[in-house]
Amino acid sequence: MAKKTEKAAAGKKLRITFVKSAIGYSKKHKDTVRGLGLRKLHQSVVHVDSPSLRGMLRMVNHLVTIEEVEN
């Protein structure tokens, strides 16, 4: 179990910022933005990079900006 924790800590992190409103987009897009932990415009969250996170970001890439963060 320690290996997974070390791997997650060593992985790169992404800062995700909500820059465009989800009004007018499908419920899936709104739920994805909410699942990323974003509620208000210009709010930022930091997540550890993973394939599932990348899939979520691909779905709402027109609503968010993504930047890599140094550990």
N, C-alpha and C positions, 0 to 999 in steps of 0.2 A: 504494500500500500504506500510506503514511503516513496517509491519510485514515481508514482503518479503525481504526488505532491511536488516532488523536486522537478519533474518535467514541466508541470504547470507553472511553477515559479520561474523556471528558466526560459519559458516561452515568451515570445514578444507580446506586447500589449498594444491595444488599439484604443484611441480616443474617438468616440463617436459623438457628433454634435447634431442635434435636431435643427435643421435650418429652413424647412419648408413645411407648411401645415399639411396634414393628412386629410383635411376636409375635401370632399369630392373624390376621394380614392376609395377603393374597396375596403370592406371590413377586414379582410386578410392583411392588408397593408397597415391599417390602424392597429390591429392586434400585434403585428410584428414590431411596430415602433414601440408599443407598450411593453412587449416582451423583452425588448432591449433595455428597458428601464427608463425610457424617455417619456416625460409628461408635457413639458412646456418647451416652446421654441427657444432656441439658443442654449438649451441645457446640454451639458456634456457628461458622458459616463465613460469609464475605462473598463475594458473587458480583456481577458486573456484570449489571444487569437486561437481559434479552433475551426474545424471544418463546418460545424453547425452554425457558428457565429457568422462565418463567411457566407453561408447560404442565406441567412436572415438579411445580411447587409446587401447581398445581390438583389434581393426582392425589393428593398426600399432605398436603393442607391440614389434615387432622384429626390429623396427627402432628407438625406443625411450627408454629412461630410465625414471622412475617415482619415485619421492621421496616425502614424506609428509613434509610439511613445517609448522613450528610453526607460529601462528598468530603474 
